[in-house]
C-alpha cells in the first residue's frame, strides 16, 4: 500500500514521535529492524515508506491510532478497526476495497 495520497500523515506521525520524549529516533529505528535513520527519513524527508504492517507497528509503539495518523480525525473504535483490517489485508483485498470505494464515490 502506498501512503503518498495521505501525505499529511507524515506530519501527524512526526508530532506523535515528538510527543514521546522517551523515544530516541535512532534507537527506535533500529528496534524496528530498520537503518538508524529510517524514522527520520520517514517523517522528515518523506523518502521512506513503511509497509502496512510496519506502519501499524510504529503506531502501536507510539501509542497512537493508525486511523488518526492516516486521516487526522479522532478515531472511533469502528474507524480504527477498519483501518487496522485494511493494513492487515493482502494486495488483492486492498485492490477490491479500492474498487468498491471508487464505486461508492461514483454513486454520490
Helices and strands as residue ranges (DSSP letters): G 4-6, H 9-18, H 25-31, H 38-40, I 41-45, H 52-62, H 66-71, H 77-88, H 91-107
